[in-house]
Amino acid sequence: MAYTLLIDIPVFEEKPGGRAGKVIQRRRLAQDCINLQLGVQKPLQRGRKQFSRGLLSLAAYVRDTGGHRSEYLPNNAPEASLKEGIRRADVVCITGNNTAYFDRVREVASQVKAYRSDVPVLTGGYHVSALDHESLEICPSLDIIVRGEGEIPLLEILNGTPWYRVPGVTYRRNGRLERTALPQPLRPEEIPSPDYSLLPDSLDSYNFNLQGTRGCRYRCRFCSNGYFWRQPRSMPVETLLEEIRYLATALTQGTIIHFSDNIFCDNPARTATIIEGLRRIGPHLRYSCDLKANHTFSDQIRKMEEVGFVKISLGFEDAADTILAKCHKSLSVEDNVRAAETIKSCSGILVEAYWLLGLPGTNRNTMERNLSRVNHLLRTGIVDVVGESTVFTPLPGTPMFHYPENYGIRLFSNHWPDFLRCNFRPVYELENVSRQELEDYFLSF
C-alpha cells in the first residue's frame, strides 16, 4: 500500500483594483440583486470553499482499485501539516488544471522538494497536458506530468511500475524528456465518485460541482474539454444518484449543487432517469446546470423545475453568427434566444447567458452589436443575468492557443497569471482590434 499527498490549488479570489475592480464589484452586486428577486439565494455561493473534484476522484480510484491511501491538503495549508504530509508520502500530486495558477504549482513543487528531495512530484490537468514538455522544462521540481485522464497512470505509479511503462506520462530520463502513449479511457462504470471524506472541513463549507459525464461531443475551438477527454463517457446514473443522496444528508437544506457536464441534457433518456432519481431523493437540495440550445426541451425543463433546478446556463458567447461559426459553435444567435425563451415560457428557472468577449472575428461593429444585444436580452427578460467570466482568453489545450495565426490572434506573452477569464487586460490582440480597444470593450460590457 502506497501513500499519496494530494495538494489542491482550486481557485484564487481575484481582487483587481482601479476601474476594473469597481466594475467587478458592481457586476457582482447586480447579479446578487437579480438572484434575490427571483428567489435564488446566490447560486454561485461566493464565500464557500472550493476543491478540485478530480483530486478526490483519483483518491477514490486508487483506494478502491489498488488499496492505496491518500491525504488531501489545500495549497494554503499550515506549514506543519504540509511538512508532515510530505514526510509520509510516497508520491505528491499537485493539481495543474488552471493555466493562470501554474506559477503557484511551480512554487508548491519547489516547496515540496525543499522539504524532501527524493519524493516524486507529479501534476496533471488541462494546462500541463497541453504543455507537458514546457512545464517540465521550466519547473525542475516537477518529476512527472500526467496527460489526460489520471486514474490509471497514478495507480501504476503507486503500484511501483517503472515510469517508462506507465501510460500517459511525460518524465525525465537520462537528461531527456520522454512521453508514453495514453492509456485506454476508463469505462463508464469505472469512473469514480470523489472521496469526500478527505476534505478537512465540514462539507457544508464547500461549493459542489457534479460531473456525471467526462468530455463533450462538440469541439468549440475556445474550449479544451472536448479535446482533453478524447471521447465522452457518462458514469452510471445510479453511481451519480448515490453521490447526490450522500450530499443530501450532509448539506444544509437549499444548498445549490451545479451539474458541470458540458451539456446536462445531452442524452434525454439518461437525463429523464436522473430527474426521476432526484424526485425520489426529495426537495433537500437545489440544482443548476449548463445546457446547449439544441438540447433544450420544454417537457424536460418543466420536470427539472419540479425537482429543484433553479438556474440554467446557456452558452451564447457572442451576438454575431460569423463569430460563432469561426469558433465552431454549431449554433446561431437565434438558437440561443429560442432556447432561453423556451425555458422562460415553461418554468421560473433563472436563465444565465455565458458570454465570451473578444473572440476571433470581433471588430468594432460586432462589439457594438454585442453591447446592444445584451442590453436587449436583459431588459426584455429573455435572460436574467450574464455570467461573470466574460473575457475570452486563448487557453492551452485549445486550437486558438496552439494555432493562433489561423484565427487572427496575436499572443503577447505566456505569463500565466494573466490568463484569467476575468482579467480585463487581454493577453492578445486581433487583426482588426488592438489590445487597448479590447480592454476598453471588456470594461464597457
C-alpha positions as a printed Julia matrix, in Angstrom:
445×3 Matrix{Float64}:
   0.0    0.0     0.0
   1.37   3.39   -1.04
   0.5    6.85    0.27
  -0.32   9.89   -1.9
  -0.34  13.5    -0.72
  -2.84  15.48   -2.81
  -2.23  19.24   -2.84
  -5.08  21.32   -4.24
  -4.97  24.73   -5.93
  -8.65  25.08   -6.8
  -9.3   28.82   -7.19
  -7.97  32.22   -6.16
 -10.21  35.15   -5.3
  -9.49  37.83   -7.88
  -9.12  41.33   -6.41
  -8.29  43.74   -9.23
  -8.0   47.41   -8.38
  -8.86  50.61  -10.2
 -11.67  50.78  -12.72
 -11.68  47.01  -13.28
 -12.17  46.35   -9.57
 -15.11  48.75   -9.4
 -16.69  47.15  -12.47
 -16.4   43.65  -10.99
 -17.82  44.79   -7.64
 -20.78  46.5    -9.33
 -21.44  43.49  -11.55
 -21.46  41.09   -8.61
 -23.88  43.3    -6.65
 -26.19  43.47   -9.67
 -26.1   39.71  -10.12
 -26.93  39.18   -6.45
 -29.9   41.54   -6.73
 -31.31  39.65   -9.71
 -30.83  36.31   -7.99
 -32.63  37.52   -4.87
 -35.53  38.93   -6.88
 -36.06  35.52   -8.43
 -35.82  33.73   -5.11
 -32.39  32.24   -5.82
 -30.05  32.78   -2.91
 -26.72  33.34   -4.68
 -26.38  30.21   -6.82
 -22.63  30.74   -7.1
 -22.46  30.73   -3.29
 -19.47  33.03   -3.07
 -17.67  32.71    0.22
 -17.82  28.92    0.23
 -14.58  26.99   -0.17
 -13.52  25.36   -3.41
 -11.92  21.99   -4.08
 -10.82  20.07   -7.16
 -13.18  17.18   -7.82
 -10.52  15.44   -9.9
  -8.15  15.0    -6.95
 -10.81  13.37   -4.79
 -11.8   11.11   -7.69
  -8.19   9.99   -8.1
  -8.06   9.17   -4.39
 -11.24   7.08   -4.6
  -9.97   5.16   -7.64
  -6.54   4.23   -6.24
  -8.17   3.3    -2.91
 -10.8    1.01   -4.44
  -8.62  -0.45   -7.2
  -5.23  -0.69   -5.51
  -5.83  -0.29   -1.78
  -3.72   2.89   -1.65
  -4.24   5.71    0.85
  -4.4    9.46    0.18
  -4.36  12.68    2.16
  -5.8   15.96    0.84
  -4.42  19.43    1.64
  -5.38  22.84    0.23
  -2.41  24.8    -1.09
  -2.63  27.23    1.83
  -2.47  24.5     4.49
  -0.33  25.2     7.57
   3.36  24.55    7.02
   3.44  21.89    9.73
   0.64  19.92    8.01
   2.41  20.18    4.66
   5.73  19.01    6.08
   4.11  16.07    7.86
   2.2   15.04    4.71
   5.36  15.22    2.59
   7.28  13.19    5.15
   4.77  10.32    4.88
   4.16  10.49    1.14
   5.33   8.01   -1.48
   4.07  10.42   -4.18
   2.99  14.07   -4.07
   0.29  15.05   -6.57
  -0.49  18.74   -7.28
  -3.42  19.98   -9.37
  -2.31  21.52  -12.67
  -5.62  22.27  -14.35
  -5.82  26.06  -14.38
  -3.39  27.88  -16.65
  -3.46  31.05  -14.54
  -2.33  29.12  -11.47
   0.62  27.26  -12.97
   3.14  29.57  -11.29
   1.6   28.51   -7.98
   2.06  24.85   -8.98
   5.75  25.6    -9.53
   6.02  27.26   -6.11
   4.36  24.34   -4.34
   6.52  21.79   -6.2
   9.67  23.68   -5.19
   8.44  23.8    -1.6
   7.87  20.05   -1.59
  11.36  19.35   -2.94
  12.91  21.71   -0.38
  11.38  19.61    2.39
  12.16  16.26    0.77
  14.13  15.97   -2.44
  13.57  12.24   -3.01
   9.76  12.18   -3.22
   8.3   12.07   -6.77
   6.19  15.16   -7.55
   3.59  14.91  -10.3
   0.84  17.1   -11.7
  -1.9   16.72  -14.28
  -4.85  18.52  -15.85
  -5.69  20.63  -18.88
  -2.75  23.04  -18.78
   0.12  20.64  -18.2
  -1.34  18.01  -20.54
  -1.24  20.56  -23.35
   2.22  21.89  -22.4
   3.91  18.86  -20.87
   7.45  19.46  -22.17
   7.39  23.17  -21.42
   6.02  22.55  -17.92
   8.86  20.18  -17.05
  11.48  22.41  -18.64
  10.53  25.48  -16.59
   9.87  23.56  -13.37
  12.75  21.25  -12.37
  10.9   20.37   -9.15
   8.23  18.52  -11.16
   9.12  14.93  -11.99
   6.09  13.65  -13.91
   3.3   15.17  -15.99
   0.17  13.01  -16.23
  -1.5   13.74  -19.56
  -5.25  13.36  -19.86
  -7.22  11.08  -17.57
  -5.21  10.47  -14.42
  -6.59   7.42  -12.64
  -4.7    4.64  -14.43
  -1.31   6.45  -14.55
  -1.48   7.31  -10.84
  -2.43   3.74   -9.93
   0.53   2.37  -11.92
   2.93   4.82  -10.3
   1.7    3.86   -6.82
   2.0    0.18   -7.74
   5.71   0.76   -8.4
   5.6    0.42  -12.18
   8.72   1.97  -13.82
   7.83   5.34  -15.26
   8.69   4.33  -18.8
   5.99   1.66  -18.56
   3.32   3.94  -17.06
   0.83   5.02  -19.75
   0.04   8.69  -20.32
   3.02  10.33  -18.62
   5.84  12.68  -19.58
   9.02  12.48  -17.47
  12.79  12.96  -17.48
  15.03  10.05  -18.44
  18.79  10.33  -18.88
  18.54  14.09  -19.31
  15.8   13.86  -21.94
  12.04  14.29  -21.81
  10.13  11.13  -22.67
   6.44  10.51  -23.37
   4.47   7.3   -23.08
   1.3    6.5   -25.01
  -2.05   7.4   -23.46
  -3.96   4.6   -21.72
  -7.37   3.4   -22.78
 -10.04   5.68  -21.25
 -11.85   4.39  -18.2
 -15.05   2.54  -18.94
 -18.17   4.41  -17.72
 -18.65   2.02  -14.81
 -15.03   2.62  -13.72
 -15.4    6.4   -13.34
 -15.24   7.03   -9.57
 -17.2    9.37   -7.35
 -14.98  11.61   -5.19
 -13.8   10.57   -1.76
 -15.38  13.45    0.16
 -14.09  12.06    3.46
 -10.68  13.56    2.62
 -11.91  17.18    2.79
 -10.62  18.73    6.02
 -13.66  20.89    6.79
 -17.4   20.41    7.04
 -18.94  19.6     3.65
 -21.36  22.45    4.24
 -18.49  24.93    3.85
 -17.74  23.96    0.21
 -19.17  24.6    -3.25
 -20.12  21.43   -5.13
 -19.92  20.62   -8.83
 -21.1   17.21  -10.01
 -19.57  15.75  -13.15
 -21.56  12.78  -14.39
 -20.04  12.91  -17.89
 -16.41  13.34  -18.82
 -15.89  15.13  -22.1
 -18.07  16.71  -24.77
 -19.05  15.59  -28.24
 -18.71  19.15  -29.55
 -15.39  20.78  -30.48
 -15.73  24.5   -29.8
 -12.35  25.99  -30.67
 -12.07  28.03  -27.45
 -12.77  25.08  -25.1
 -10.34  22.29  -24.22
 -12.93  19.92  -22.75
 -13.8   18.18  -25.99
 -10.12  17.56  -26.75
  -8.8   16.63  -23.3
 -11.12  13.69  -22.56
 -10.97  12.27  -26.13
 -14.46  10.7   -26.01
 -17.5   11.49  -23.82
 -18.3    8.88  -21.18
 -21.04   9.0   -18.55
 -20.84   7.22  -15.21
 -23.84   5.0   -14.38
 -26.85   7.05  -13.25
 -27.11   5.1   -10.01
 -23.5    5.99   -9.14
 -24.29   9.66   -9.66
 -27.51   9.46   -7.64
 -25.72   7.67   -4.81
 -23.33  10.62   -4.6
 -26.24  13.08   -4.5
 -28.02  11.08   -1.8
 -24.86  11.26    0.3
 -24.59  15.04   -0.19
 -28.26  15.48    0.66
 -27.58  14.02    4.1
 -24.53  16.24    4.68
 -25.54  19.66    3.31
 -27.86  22.33    4.64
 -31.32  22.31    3.07
 -31.46  24.53    0.0
 -27.77  24.19   -0.88
 -27.27  24.51   -4.63
 -25.23  21.89   -6.5
 -24.08  22.55  -10.06
 -24.03  19.8   -12.7
 -20.8   20.71  -14.51
 -21.33  18.4   -17.51
 -20.94  20.47  -20.66
 -24.49  19.56  -21.68
 -26.73  18.24  -18.93
 -29.46  17.1   -21.35
 -27.12  15.61  -23.95
 -28.81  12.2   -23.59
 -32.57  12.78  -22.98
 -33.24   9.25  -21.71
 -30.34   9.45  -19.23
 -31.47  12.92  -18.12
 -35.02  11.66  -17.52
 -33.66   8.88  -15.32
 -31.57  11.38  -13.33
 -34.6   13.64  -12.85
 -36.71  10.77  -11.54
 -33.88   9.85   -9.19
 -33.75  13.43   -7.89
 -37.5   13.31   -7.34
 -37.06  10.27   -5.11
 -34.22  11.92   -3.19
 -36.58  14.76   -2.33
 -36.5   18.56   -2.08
 -33.5   18.92    0.22
 -31.11  20.32   -2.43
 -31.3   22.79   -5.32
 -29.55  22.35   -8.68
 -28.12  24.27  -11.61
 -26.66  23.07  -14.91
 -25.3   24.04  -18.33
 -27.31  23.38  -21.47
 -26.74  23.77  -25.19
 -29.58  25.4   -27.11
 -30.27  22.38  -29.32
 -30.63  20.19  -26.2
 -33.31  22.33  -24.55
 -36.73  20.68  -24.39
 -39.79  22.16  -22.66
 -41.08  18.89  -21.18
 -37.71  18.2   -19.58
 -37.37  21.8   -18.33
 -40.72  21.53  -16.51
 -39.63  18.32  -14.81
 -36.27  19.84  -13.9
 -38.01  22.72  -12.13
 -40.23  20.27  -10.25
 -37.21  18.51   -8.71
 -35.36  21.67   -7.68
 -33.45  23.17  -10.63
 -33.21  26.94  -10.13
 -30.67  28.04  -12.77
 -29.79  27.02  -16.34
 -26.79  28.49  -18.15
 -26.66  28.77  -21.93
 -23.52  29.47  -23.96
 -24.45  32.5   -26.08
 -20.75  33.55  -26.37
 -21.43  36.31  -28.96
 -24.18  38.1   -30.87
 -22.63  37.54  -34.32
 -23.23  34.29  -36.19
 -20.0   34.77  -38.15
 -18.04  34.69  -34.89
 -19.92  31.64  -33.59
 -19.19  29.83  -36.87
 -15.48  30.71  -36.63
 -15.47  29.15  -33.16
 -17.2   26.0   -34.46
 -20.03  26.63  -32.02
 -22.61  24.78  -34.19
 -25.37  27.19  -33.15
 -26.75  30.58  -34.17
 -27.64  33.56  -32.0
 -31.34  32.91  -32.59
 -30.93  29.29  -31.49
 -29.8   30.56  -28.1
 -32.59  33.14  -27.92
 -35.22  30.49  -28.67
 -33.74  28.18  -26.01
 -33.88  30.97  -23.41
 -37.46  31.75  -24.41
 -38.36  28.06  -24.12
 -37.02  27.91  -20.57
 -38.86  31.13  -19.65
 -42.14  30.03  -21.21
 -42.43  26.79  -19.25
 -40.64  27.49  -15.94
 -39.48  30.07  -13.45
 -35.87  28.87  -13.71
 -33.26  31.63  -13.79
 -31.56  31.86  -17.21
 -27.88  32.79  -17.3
 -26.08  33.64  -20.53
 -22.41  32.78  -20.86
 -20.58  35.36  -22.97
 -17.03  35.39  -24.31
 -15.96  38.87  -25.34
 -13.21  39.37  -27.89
 -13.47  36.07  -29.78
 -11.73  35.83  -33.17
 -13.73  37.7   -35.81
 -14.53  40.52  -33.39
 -14.44  44.01  -34.88
 -15.84  47.4   -33.93
 -19.24  46.6   -35.45
 -19.59  43.28  -33.62
 -18.54  44.92  -30.36
 -21.35  47.46  -30.67
 -23.78  44.68  -31.6
 -22.81  42.71  -28.5
 -23.39  45.67  -26.2
 -26.76  46.37  -27.79
 -27.89  42.73  -27.87
 -27.03  42.01  -24.24
 -28.81  45.19  -23.18
 -31.9   43.98  -25.09
 -31.77  40.43  -23.69
 -31.6   41.7   -20.12
 -34.17  44.48  -20.43
 -36.72  42.24  -22.12
 -36.14  39.47  -19.59
 -35.11  36.86  -22.16
 -32.13  36.19  -19.9
 -31.8   37.14  -16.24
 -28.07  37.51  -15.87
 -24.88  37.42  -17.91
 -22.22  35.27  -16.25
 -19.08  36.7   -14.7
 -16.44  35.01  -16.88
 -17.0   37.15  -19.94
 -13.47  37.68  -21.28
 -12.12  35.33  -23.93
  -8.62  34.03  -23.22
  -6.8   31.61  -25.58
  -6.05  28.72  -23.23
  -3.55  25.86  -23.74
  -5.31  22.76  -24.98
  -7.46  24.71  -27.45
  -6.8   25.27  -31.17
  -6.97  29.03  -30.6
  -3.91  28.85  -28.36
  -1.83  26.37  -30.34
  -2.67  27.78  -33.81
  -3.43  31.45  -33.11
  -2.44  32.57  -36.61
  -5.34  30.53  -38.03
  -7.74  32.71  -36.04
  -6.12  36.12  -36.44
  -4.84  36.07  -32.85
  -1.54  37.61  -31.78
  -0.46  36.4   -28.33
   1.71  38.77  -26.31
   3.15  36.51  -23.63
   2.98  33.28  -21.69
   2.91  35.0   -18.32
   0.4   32.51  -16.97
  -1.12  34.6   -14.13
  -2.56  36.89  -16.83
  -4.52  34.01  -18.39
  -7.66  34.6   -16.32
 -11.05  34.93  -18.0
 -11.94  37.69  -15.55
  -8.74  39.58  -16.41
  -9.64  42.84  -18.15
  -6.12  43.23  -19.55
  -6.09  40.82  -22.54
  -3.02  38.71  -23.35
  -3.65  39.05  -27.09
  -4.95  41.29  -29.82
  -6.89  40.57  -33.01
  -6.26  41.52  -36.62
  -8.66  44.45  -36.51
  -8.84  45.2   -32.78
  -5.94  46.37  -30.62
  -5.24  45.23  -27.1
  -6.31  48.6   -25.68
  -9.57  48.53  -27.64
 -10.32  45.07  -26.29
  -9.67  46.2   -22.72
 -11.96  49.22  -23.14
 -14.6   46.93  -24.65
 -14.43  44.49  -21.75
 -14.93  47.28  -19.23
 -17.77  48.84  -21.24
 -19.55  45.49  -21.44
